Amino acid sequence: MPNRSGRCLLTVCATLLLALGLLASPRPILANQAPLTPVSLQLLWYHQFQFAGYYAAKAQGYFQEAGLDVEIRDGGYHTPGRAVDPVREVVARRADFGVSRSDLLMHHSRGEPVMVVANIMQRSPLVFLTLERFGFSRLEEIGHRPISVTLPGVDERISAETLATFLAAGADLEALENSAPSWNLQDLYAGRTQLVPAYSTDGPYSVRRQGEEPVIIRPADYGIDFYGDLLFTRQSMLEQHPERVAAFREAAIRGWVYAFENIEETVDLILDVYPRRHGDIDRDLLLHEAEEVRELMQPALIEIGYSNPQRWQSIGTLYQAMGIIDDYDLDGFLFQPAPPTILTLLLTLWRWLLPIISVVTVVAGLAGYLFITNRRLKEEVQRRREAEAALQQLADQDGLTGAGNRRLFEQQLHQEFQRSRRAGHALTVILMDVDNFKQVNDEFGHLVGDQVLKEIVRVTRSGLRAQDHLARYGGEEFVVVLPETSLEEANLVAQRILELNRAHSVQTKAGLIRYTLSLGLSELRVSDRDPWQIIKRADESLYHAKHQGRDRLCVNTTHTLPQPEGPI
């Protein structure tokens, strides 16, 4: 006979076992007896792998397990300039959840009751496409060409990312020959427009299948690096049905995990169940899109759904600086999932337990589960720290060359400007441009041109010091910020960069390619009110270097510096 303490232990364990059974078993019973709650999801575009997680969540029953009957509605442009707007649909209560982009912070700042439920894409897929035969590769070269992009005045749907990119490029929006985008690449092929918005996940692939060579202009080239697709709802939904929001989020994330683990099956699901915009959306394109979406989401690096408040803060600050919004507040904007309760942990564990199990096994299992959970929690904290660091590095790097991007350059320039002002240190800047780079692209193709740009960064870095900051300024232009460096010292660094690149040849499939650089150098002056005055003078020096025959360095200074022999 067990003693009193033994009987008490058995009673507690038996009660725990019974409680677990009662708590865990109702889910399938309720799913059969109680009607599912109908909710709707408004997509941002037509049915493609871009939304695969939601299709998988529905097909695998994850939404149904959460007690939800989900209707998935496509979006897109049914007529030019008149897109289905997920924000408008959700705010007007015609949809419960929606998919949007970082524009959502702009709507929130204007008083619209929207909030992010989960960040799906860590990087934005938005790019601008033109064709190689149109002969330009930067927004600054548009001039009076006909274009079709989502800017204010031509489209009902707002694209803050497009607006921010064109403002960063210094475009005069009133002077642009812009019309509402149809998001139909046939307009581009026919020359009715020479620049269109597209997604990097499928747009360039479709252009190449057409036999054309796409030229891709990325917002990141202008320092614009926003979140991509995100899941959102209205604030009243969270206030009235917090459990419904949490359940939808969890089911959708489970769907995304399943979709990436079963890409081909998910592609077949889209082709079999969901109508596509046109016949070009075939299996090959969707499989290609799946890998591109994986790259934008980085599920192996960043937890699906994770929102970084600091990154949202940076996006809001950029919106303010460009005059897109007046003010913003992240309070109530980012949904924070509730931490798991003991009950949730027990239910999660119970799903994996056998129906018939001994009391000792249950107790041992719980102890082991808590031990493993604690260890995994520590591992997760460390993984998130590493992921944050890796994501920050990705956010600061130019995706092609690995140099700093425009956003990081502007941040470093402002920091060094303020530091130089406080401490009285010298500060110099070198602007670099690849001579006749368009000829390289025209003669050998953009892939070879990309290889040349990567080599320029590698060679240039070998001539810099540890404290120097190298960044891609845009297209084939680069910039070097040299802290605590006099004009004379910077002149030596610039000459070294010039010579290293002049002596270098790039080994490509097309053979050896030689190139030269033009450089402009400028220093901080006492009269400078902001760091952009240094950049302006360096740009003027670069202009003179170009017009004096290229392959040389020009210095914006009031005194003469020693110059080496040869075409500097």
C-alpha positions as CSV (number, residue, x, y, z in Angstrom):
1,M,0.0,0.0,0.0
2,P,1.4,3.4,-0.8
3,N,1.9,5.8,2.1
4,R,-0.1,9.1,2.5
5,S,2.5,11.1,0.6
6,G,2.6,8.5,-2.1
7,R,-1.2,8.5,-2.4
8,C,-1.2,12.3,-2.6
9,L,1.4,12.3,-5.3
10,L,-0.7,9.7,-7.3
11,T,-3.8,11.8,-6.7
12,V,-2.2,15.0,-8.0
13,C,-0.7,13.2,-11.0
14,A,-4.0,11.6,-11.8
15,T,-5.8,14.9,-11.5
16,L,-3.2,16.5,-13.8
17,L,-3.6,13.7,-16.3
18,L,-7.4,14.1,-16.2
19,A,-7.2,17.9,-16.5
20,L,-4.9,17.5,-19.5
21,G,-7.2,15.1,-21.1
22,L,-10.2,17.3,-20.6
23,L,-8.4,20.4,-21.8
24,A,-6.8,18.8,-24.8
25,S,-9.8,16.8,-26.1
26,P,-12.4,19.6,-26.6
27,R,-10.6,21.1,-29.7
28,P,-11.6,18.4,-32.2
29,I,-15.0,18.0,-30.6
30,L,-15.7,21.8,-30.7
31,A,-14.4,21.9,-34.3
32,N,-17.1,19.4,-35.2
33,Q,-19.9,20.9,-33.2
34,A,-19.4,24.6,-33.2
35,P,-19.6,26.6,-36.4
36,L,-16.4,28.2,-37.6
37,T,-16.1,32.0,-37.4
38,P,-16.1,33.5,-40.9
39,V,-13.2,35.9,-41.6
40,S,-11.8,37.4,-44.8
41,L,-8.3,38.2,-45.9
42,Q,-7.8,40.8,-48.6
43,L,-4.6,40.2,-50.6
44,L,-2.5,42.9,-52.2
45,W,-2.2,41.2,-55.6
46,Y,-3.4,38.3,-57.6
47,H,-2.9,34.7,-56.5
48,Q,0.8,33.8,-56.6
49,F,3.4,32.2,-54.3
50,Q,3.7,35.7,-52.7
51,F,0.7,34.6,-50.5
52,A,1.6,30.9,-50.3
53,G,1.4,30.7,-46.5
54,Y,-2.3,31.6,-46.4
55,Y,-3.2,29.1,-49.0
56,A,-1.2,26.4,-47.1
57,A,-2.8,27.3,-43.8
58,K,-6.3,26.9,-45.3
59,A,-5.5,23.7,-47.2
60,Q,-3.8,22.0,-44.2
61,G,-6.6,22.9,-41.8
62,Y,-4.6,25.3,-39.7
63,F,-7.3,28.0,-39.9
64,Q,-10.0,25.5,-39.2
65,E,-8.1,24.3,-36.1
66,A,-8.1,27.9,-35.0
67,G,-11.9,28.0,-35.3
68,L,-11.8,30.2,-38.5
69,D,-13.4,29.8,-41.9
70,V,-11.2,32.1,-44.0
71,E,-12.1,33.6,-47.3
72,I,-9.0,34.6,-49.3
73,R,-9.7,37.4,-51.8
74,D,-7.3,38.5,-54.6
75,G,-6.3,42.1,-55.2
76,G,-4.5,43.9,-58.0
77,Y,-5.4,46.4,-60.7
78,H,-8.6,45.6,-62.5
79,T,-8.4,48.9,-64.3
80,P,-5.3,51.3,-64.5
81,G,-5.1,53.5,-61.4
82,R,-7.9,51.7,-59.6
83,A,-6.4,49.0,-57.5
84,V,-8.1,47.0,-54.8
85,D,-6.8,48.7,-51.7
86,P,-6.5,46.3,-48.7
87,V,-6.2,49.2,-46.3
88,R,-9.4,50.7,-47.4
89,E,-11.1,47.3,-47.4
90,V,-10.1,46.5,-43.8
91,V,-10.7,50.0,-42.4
92,A,-14.2,50.0,-44.0
93,R,-14.9,46.5,-42.5
94,R,-15.3,44.9,-45.8
95,A,-12.4,42.6,-44.9
96,D,-11.0,41.5,-41.5
97,F,-7.4,41.1,-42.4
98,G,-5.2,42.4,-45.2
99,V,-1.8,42.2,-46.8
100,S,0.0,45.5,-47.3
101,R,3.6,46.9,-47.2
102,S,5.4,49.6,-45.1
103,D,2.9,52.1,-46.4
104,L,0.8,51.0,-43.4
105,L,2.8,53.3,-41.1
106,M,1.8,56.2,-43.3
107,H,-1.9,55.3,-43.0
108,H,-1.5,54.8,-39.2
109,S,0.2,58.2,-38.8
110,R,-2.8,59.8,-40.6
111,G,-5.2,58.4,-38.0
112,E,-6.4,55.3,-39.8
113,P,-6.9,52.5,-37.2
114,V,-4.6,49.9,-38.7
115,M,-2.0,47.7,-37.0
116,V,0.7,45.2,-38.1
117,V,-0.1,41.7,-37.0
118,A,3.0,40.0,-38.5
119,N,5.9,41.1,-40.8
120,I,6.1,38.5,-43.5
121,M,8.8,39.8,-45.9
122,Q,11.9,41.3,-44.2
123,R,12.9,43.0,-47.4
124,S,10.7,44.7,-50.0
125,P,10.3,43.0,-53.4
126,L,9.4,46.3,-55.1
127,V,11.7,47.4,-58.0
128,F,11.4,49.5,-61.1
129,L,11.9,47.8,-64.5
130,T,13.0,49.3,-67.8
131,L,14.5,47.5,-70.8
132,E,18.1,47.6,-71.9
133,R,17.1,48.9,-75.4
134,F,15.7,52.1,-73.8
135,G,19.2,53.1,-72.8
136,F,19.0,54.2,-69.2
137,S,19.6,52.6,-65.8
138,R,19.0,55.3,-63.2
139,L,16.0,57.4,-62.1
140,E,18.0,60.5,-62.7
141,E,18.1,59.7,-66.4
142,I,14.3,59.5,-67.0
143,G,13.9,63.1,-68.3
144,H,10.8,63.3,-70.4
145,R,10.5,59.6,-71.1
146,P,7.0,58.1,-70.6
147,I,6.8,56.2,-67.3
148,S,4.1,54.5,-65.3
149,V,4.7,54.3,-61.6
150,T,2.6,54.6,-58.4
151,L,3.0,58.3,-57.5
152,P,0.4,60.7,-56.0
153,G,-2.1,62.0,-58.5
154,V,-2.2,59.0,-60.8
155,D,-3.2,56.1,-58.6
156,E,-5.7,55.6,-55.8
157,R,-3.3,53.2,-53.9
158,I,-0.5,54.9,-52.1
159,S,3.1,53.6,-52.5
160,A,5.3,55.4,-49.9
161,E,8.2,53.3,-51.0
162,T,7.9,54.6,-54.6
163,L,7.5,58.2,-53.5
164,A,10.4,57.9,-51.1
165,T,12.7,56.5,-53.8
166,F,11.9,59.2,-56.3
167,L,12.4,61.9,-53.7
168,A,15.7,60.4,-52.7
169,A,16.7,60.4,-56.4
170,G,15.9,64.2,-56.5
171,A,13.1,63.7,-59.1
172,D,10.9,66.7,-59.9
173,L,7.5,64.9,-59.6
174,E,5.6,67.6,-61.4
175,A,7.9,67.4,-64.4
176,L,7.6,63.6,-64.9
177,E,5.6,62.2,-67.8
178,N,3.9,59.7,-65.5
179,S,0.7,57.8,-66.0
180,A,-1.2,55.2,-63.9
181,P,0.6,51.8,-64.0
182,S,-1.4,48.9,-65.5
183,W,1.1,46.4,-64.0
184,N,1.0,44.8,-67.5
185,L,4.5,44.2,-69.0
186,Q,3.1,44.3,-72.5
187,D,3.0,48.1,-72.1
188,L,6.7,48.0,-71.5
189,Y,7.5,45.7,-74.4
190,A,5.4,47.9,-76.7
191,G,7.2,51.1,-75.6
192,R,4.0,52.8,-74.3
193,T,6.0,53.3,-71.1
194,Q,9.7,52.9,-70.4
195,L,9.6,52.4,-66.7
196,V,7.2,50.3,-64.6
197,P,6.9,49.0,-61.0
198,A,7.4,45.3,-60.6
199,Y,8.3,42.7,-58.0
200,S,11.8,41.3,-58.0
201,T,10.2,37.9,-57.3
202,D,8.8,37.5,-60.8
203,G,9.1,40.7,-62.9
204,P,12.7,40.3,-64.2
205,Y,12.1,36.6,-64.8
206,S,9.0,37.3,-66.9
207,V,10.9,39.9,-69.0
208,R,13.8,37.5,-69.7
209,R,11.3,34.8,-70.8
210,Q,10.0,37.3,-73.3
211,G,13.4,37.6,-74.8
212,E,14.1,41.1,-73.5
213,E,17.0,42.2,-71.2
214,P,15.6,43.9,-68.0
215,V,17.3,46.7,-66.3
216,I,16.4,46.7,-62.6
217,I,16.4,49.9,-60.5
218,R,16.1,49.1,-56.8
219,P,14.9,51.4,-54.1
220,A,17.8,50.1,-52.0
221,D,20.2,51.9,-54.4
222,Y,18.7,55.1,-53.1
223,G,18.9,54.2,-49.4
224,I,15.2,53.1,-49.3
225,D,15.1,49.7,-47.5
226,F,11.6,48.9,-46.2
227,Y,9.7,45.9,-45.1
228,G,7.8,43.9,-47.8
229,D,4.5,42.2,-47.4
230,L,3.0,42.3,-43.9
231,L,-0.3,41.0,-42.4
232,F,-2.5,43.6,-40.7
233,T,-5.9,44.2,-39.3
234,R,-7.9,47.1,-37.8
235,Q,-7.4,48.1,-34.1
236,S,-11.0,47.4,-33.2
237,M,-10.6,43.7,-34.3
238,L,-7.8,43.4,-31.7
239,E,-9.8,45.2,-29.0
240,Q,-13.0,43.1,-29.6
241,H,-11.4,39.7,-30.6
242,P,-7.8,39.5,-29.4
243,E,-7.9,35.7,-29.4
244,R,-9.1,35.7,-33.1
245,V,-6.2,37.9,-34.2
246,A,-3.7,35.7,-32.3
247,A,-5.2,32.5,-33.7
248,F,-5.2,33.9,-37.3
249,R,-1.5,35.0,-36.9
250,E,-0.4,31.6,-35.5
251,A,-2.2,29.7,-38.3
252,A,-0.8,31.9,-41.0
253,I,2.8,31.5,-39.8
254,R,2.3,27.7,-39.6
255,G,1.1,27.9,-43.2
256,W,4.2,29.7,-44.3
257,V,6.4,27.2,-42.5
258,Y,4.6,24.4,-44.3
259,A,4.7,26.2,-47.7
260,F,8.5,26.4,-47.6
261,E,8.9,22.8,-46.4
262,N,6.6,21.7,-49.3
263,I,7.2,24.2,-52.2
264,E,6.2,22.0,-55.1
265,E,3.1,20.8,-53.4
266,T,2.1,24.4,-52.5
267,V,2.8,25.5,-56.1
268,D,0.5,22.7,-57.4
269,L,-2.2,23.9,-54.8
270,I,-2.1,27.4,-56.3
271,L,-2.3,26.1,-59.8
272,D,-5.2,23.8,-59.0
273,V,-7.3,25.9,-56.7
274,Y,-6.7,29.6,-57.3
275,P,-7.4,31.5,-60.5
276,R,-4.3,33.4,-61.8
277,R,-4.1,36.7,-63.6
278,H,-2.9,35.3,-66.9
279,G,-1.4,32.1,-68.5
280,D,2.2,33.3,-68.0
281,I,1.8,32.4,-64.3
282,D,2.8,28.8,-64.8
283,R,4.6,26.2,-62.6
284,D,8.1,27.3,-63.6
285,L,7.4,30.9,-62.7
286,L,5.9,30.0,-59.3
287,L,8.8,27.8,-58.5
288,H,11.2,30.6,-59.3
289,E,9.0,33.0,-57.3
290,A,9.1,30.7,-54.3
291,E,12.9,30.9,-54.0
292,E,12.9,34.6,-54.4
293,V,10.2,35.0,-51.7
294,R,12.3,32.8,-49.4
295,E,15.2,35.1,-50.0
296,L,13.1,38.2,-49.0
297,M,11.6,36.5,-45.9
298,Q,14.8,34.7,-44.8
299,P,12.9,32.2,-42.6
300,A,16.1,30.4,-41.6
301,L,17.5,33.6,-40.2
302,I,14.5,35.6,-38.9
303,E,11.4,34.2,-37.2
304,I,8.4,34.5,-39.6
305,G,6.2,37.4,-38.4
306,Y,8.8,39.2,-36.3
307,S,8.6,43.0,-36.2
308,N,11.6,45.0,-35.3
309,P,10.5,48.3,-33.6
310,Q,13.8,50.0,-34.2
311,R,13.5,49.3,-37.9
312,W,10.0,50.7,-38.0
313,Q,11.3,53.7,-36.1
314,S,13.9,54.2,-38.9
315,I,11.2,54.0,-41.6
316,G,9.0,56.5,-39.8
317,T,12.0,58.9,-39.3
318,L,12.7,58.7,-43.1
319,Y,9.0,59.4,-43.9
320,Q,9.3,62.5,-41.7
321,A,12.5,63.7,-43.2
322,M,11.0,63.4,-46.7
323,G,7.9,65.2,-45.8
324,I,5.7,62.2,-46.4
325,I,4.2,62.3,-42.9
326,D,4.3,65.0,-40.2
327,D,4.5,62.7,-37.1
328,Y,4.1,59.1,-36.1
329,D,3.7,57.0,-33.0
330,L,4.3,53.2,-32.9
331,D,2.0,52.8,-29.9
332,G,-0.8,50.5,-30.9
333,F,0.8,49.9,-34.3
334,L,2.7,46.6,-33.7
335,F,0.8,43.6,-32.5
336,Q,2.6,41.8,-29.6
337,P,1.6,38.1,-29.3
338,A,0.9,37.2,-25.7
339,P,3.5,35.0,-24.1
340,P,2.5,31.4,-23.8
341,T,0.7,30.5,-20.6
342,I,1.2,27.3,-18.6
343,L,-2.1,26.1,-20.0
344,T,-0.9,26.7,-23.6
345,L,2.4,24.8,-22.8
346,L,0.5,21.9,-21.3
347,L,-1.9,21.7,-24.3
348,T,1.0,21.9,-26.7
349,L,2.7,19.1,-24.9
350,W,-0.5,17.0,-24.7
351,R,-0.9,17.0,-28.5
352,W,2.3,14.9,-28.6
353,L,1.5,12.5,-25.7
354,L,0.0,9.1,-26.3
355,P,-3.7,8.6,-25.2
356,I,-2.6,5.9,-22.7
357,I,0.4,6.9,-20.6
358,S,1.4,6.3,-17.0
359,V,1.4,9.0,-14.4
360,V,5.1,8.7,-13.9
361,T,5.7,9.2,-17.6
362,V,3.5,12.3,-17.6
363,V,5.4,13.8,-14.7
364,A,8.7,12.9,-16.2
365,G,7.6,14.3,-19.5
366,L,6.5,17.6,-18.0
367,A,9.8,17.9,-16.1
368,G,11.7,17.1,-19.3
369,Y,9.6,19.5,-21.3
370,L,10.2,22.3,-18.9
371,F,13.9,21.6,-19.0
372,I,14.0,21.5,-22.8
373,T,11.8,24.6,-23.0
374,N,14.2,26.5,-20.8
375,R,17.2,25.5,-22.8
376,R,15.4,26.2,-26.1
377,L,14.4,29.6,-24.7
378,K,18.1,30.4,-24.0
379,E,19.0,29.2,-27.5
380,E,16.2,31.3,-29.0
381,V,17.4,34.4,-27.2
382,Q,20.9,33.8,-28.6
383,R,19.6,33.1,-32.1
384,R,17.5,36.2,-32.1
385,R,20.5,38.3,-31.1
386,E,22.6,36.8,-33.9
387,A,19.7,37.2,-36.3
388,E,19.3,40.9,-35.4
389,A,23.0,41.4,-36.0
390,A,22.8,39.6,-39.4
391,L,19.7,41.5,-40.4
392,Q,21.2,44.8,-39.5
393,Q,24.2,43.9,-41.6
394,L,21.9,43.1,-44.5
395,A,20.0,46.3,-44.0
396,D,23.2,48.3,-44.2
397,Q,24.8,46.6,-47.2
398,D,24.4,47.1,-50.9
399,G,22.9,43.9,-52.1
400,L,25.1,43.6,-55.2
401,T,28.6,44.8,-54.2
402,G,28.6,44.3,-50.4
403,A,29.6,48.0,-49.9
404,G,27.6,50.1,-47.6
405,N,24.3,51.2,-49.1
406,R,22.9,54.8,-49.5
407,R,21.1,54.6,-46.1
408,L,24.2,53.6,-44.2
409,F,26.3,56.2,-46.0
410,E,23.9,59.0,-45.1
411,Q,24.0,57.9,-41.5
412,Q,27.8,57.7,-41.4
413,L,28.1,61.1,-43.1
414,H,25.8,62.8,-40.6
415,Q,27.6,61.2,-37.6
416,E,31.1,62.1,-38.9
417,F,29.9,65.7,-39.7
418,Q,28.6,66.2,-36.1
419,R,31.8,64.6,-34.6
420,S,34.0,66.8,-36.7
421,R,32.1,69.9,-35.7
422,R,32.3,69.0,-32.0
423,A,36.0,68.0,-31.9
424,G,37.4,70.2,-34.7
425,H,38.6,67.3,-36.8
426,A,39.1,67.3,-40.5
427,L,36.6,65.5,-42.7
428,T,36.9,64.7,-46.4
429,V,34.8,62.9,-49.0
430,I,35.7,61.2,-52.3
431,L,33.0,60.6,-55.0
432,M,33.9,58.0,-57.6
433,D,32.3,57.2,-60.9
434,V,33.1,54.3,-63.3
435,D,34.1,55.8,-66.7
436,N,32.0,54.7,-69.7
437,F,30.3,52.1,-67.6
438,K,27.2,52.1,-69.9
439,Q,29.5,50.7,-72.7
440,V,30.4,47.8,-70.5
441,N,26.7,47.0,-69.9
442,D,25.9,47.5,-73.6
443,E,28.7,45.4,-75.0
444,F,29.0,42.6,-72.4
445,G,25.6,42.6,-70.6
446,H,24.6,43.6,-67.1
447,L,25.9,40.4,-65.5
448,V,29.4,41.3,-66.5
449,G,28.8,44.9,-65.5
450,D,27.7,43.6,-62.0
451,Q,31.0,41.6,-61.8
452,V,33.0,44.8,-62.6
453,L,31.2,46.7,-59.8
454,K,31.9,44.0,-57.3
455,E,35.6,44.0,-58.3
456,I,35.8,47.8,-58.0
457,V,34.6,47.5,-54.4
458,R,37.1,44.7,-53.6
459,V,40.0,46.6,-55.1
460,T,39.1,50.0,-53.6
461,R,38.7,48.5,-50.1
462,S,42.3,47.3,-50.4
463,G,43.5,50.9,-50.7
464,L,41.4,52.2,-47.7
465,R,42.2,52.4,-44.1
466,A,40.1,50.8,-41.3
467,Q,38.4,54.0,-40.4
468,D,37.3,54.9,-43.9
469,H,33.6,54.3,-45.0
470,L,33.0,53.0,-48.5
471,A,29.4,52.9,-49.9
472,R,27.6,52.6,-53.2
473,Y,26.1,56.0,-53.9
474,G,23.9,54.8,-56.8
475,G,24.3,52.9,-60.1
476,E,28.0,53.0,-60.9
477,E,28.9,55.8,-58.4
478,F,30.6,55.1,-55.1
479,V,31.5,57.4,-52.2
480,V,34.2,57.2,-49.5
481,V,33.9,59.2,-46.2
482,L,37.3,59.8,-44.6
483,P,37.0,60.8,-40.9
484,E,39.8,62.8,-39.2
485,T,41.6,63.1,-42.6
486,S,43.0,66.3,-44.0
487,L,42.7,67.2,-47.7
488,E,46.4,66.4,-48.3
489,E,46.0,62.9,-46.7
490,A,42.8,62.3,-48.5
491,N,44.5,63.3,-51.8
492,L,47.0,60.4,-51.3
493,V,44.2,57.9,-50.5
494,A,42.3,59.0,-53.6
495,Q,45.4,58.7,-55.8
496,R,46.0,55.2,-54.4
497,I,42.4,54.2,-55.3
498,L,42.8,55.6,-58.8
499,E,46.0,53.8,-59.4
500,L,44.8,50.4,-58.0
501,N,41.7,50.4,-60.2
502,R,43.6,51.7,-63.2
503,A,46.0,48.7,-62.9
504,H,43.3,46.1,-62.3
505,S,41.7,43.9,-65.0
506,V,38.5,41.9,-64.4
507,Q,38.5,38.3,-65.6
508,T,35.0,37.6,-67.0
509,K,33.5,35.1,-69.4
510,A,33.8,37.8,-72.0
511,G,37.5,38.1,-71.4
512,L,39.6,40.6,-69.5
513,I,37.9,44.0,-69.0
514,R,39.9,47.1,-68.0
515,Y,38.2,50.1,-66.6
516,T,39.1,53.5,-65.1
517,L,37.6,55.8,-62.5
518,S,36.9,59.5,-62.2
519,L,37.2,61.0,-58.7
520,G,36.1,64.2,-57.0
521,L,37.5,65.2,-53.6
522,S,36.3,67.8,-51.2
523,E,36.8,68.7,-47.5
524,L,34.7,70.1,-44.7
525,R,34.7,73.9,-44.4
526,V,34.0,76.1,-41.4
527,S,31.1,77.7,-43.4
528,D,29.4,74.4,-44.1
529,R,25.9,74.3,-42.5
530,D,25.3,70.6,-43.3
531,P,27.3,67.7,-44.7
532,W,25.6,67.8,-48.1
533,Q,27.6,70.9,-49.0
534,I,30.7,68.7,-48.9
535,I,29.0,66.2,-51.2
536,K,28.0,69.0,-53.5
537,R,31.6,70.2,-53.9
538,A,32.8,66.7,-54.4
539,D,30.2,66.2,-57.1
540,E,31.4,69.4,-58.8
541,S,34.9,68.1,-58.7
542,L,33.8,64.8,-60.2
543,Y,32.0,66.7,-62.9
544,H,35.3,68.5,-63.8
545,A,37.2,65.2,-63.8
546,K,34.7,63.8,-66.3
547,H,34.9,66.8,-68.6
548,Q,38.6,67.0,-68.5
549,G,39.0,63.6,-70.0
550,R,38.1,61.1,-67.3
551,D,40.5,58.7,-65.5
552,R,41.7,61.4,-63.2
553,L,41.1,63.1,-59.8
554,C,39.9,66.6,-59.3
555,V,40.1,68.4,-55.9
556,N,37.7,71.1,-54.7
557,T,40.1,73.3,-52.8
558,T,41.4,76.9,-52.5
559,H,45.1,75.8,-52.6
560,T,47.1,73.6,-54.8
561,L,47.9,70.0,-53.9
562,P,50.8,68.0,-55.4
563,Q,49.7,65.8,-58.3
564,P,51.5,62.7,-59.6
565,E,52.6,62.5,-63.2
566,G,50.1,61.1,-65.7
567,P,46.4,61.6,-66.2
568,I,45.2,62.3,-62.7
